[in-house]
């Protein structure tokens, strides 16, 4: 029988990515860490962080998305300044170098136009991450579905679900992590959605 006094999970956590929730469960992300959601959308990953006292910042290229996050923050964490939430693309971040303990990139990088754009976004997120900070990323890949995706050039592919995405693979993520001077704190993990797409979790610590 449900406890009528228990918090509703949707209210408590919003639509948080289950793999980001896993990082919370393992106490890698704890308040009041300064956390950036780069490409935040409507803020589905921020509900719990705002409630729990994280120093939350967010960016998105869409003004409507940032307005939605500002409204969410005004309700759940009214002490946070509105300047924490900025309309800007991931690859042109206005926050200072080494400003964040955690940078979250959830379902953003696979919208890169090409490899140069992808690397520009990753480079900016890495720039604002402090030494010892955690970079959490979920993005589309070809891992486990290599023969099912159709190459279109510039690392963009046509997926079985009918979408076009920039896709990474394990060698690319491994080489990039080494080049950045990062260290995997979890192995690369990929969820294969049958006959649709693959989503990979990439979690590293900045040396």
Secondary structure, DSSP 8 states (H G I E B T S, - for coil): ---TTS--HHHHHTT--HHHHHHHHTTSS-TT-EEEEET-TT-TTTHHHHHHT-EEEEEES-HHHHHHHHHHHHHH-TTS-GGGEEE--GGG--S-TT-EEEEEEES-GGG-SSHHHHHHHHHHHHHTEEEEEEEEEEEEE-TT-GGG-EEEETTEEE-TTS-EEE-B-HHHHHHHHHHHTEEESS--EEEEETTTEEEEEEEEEE-
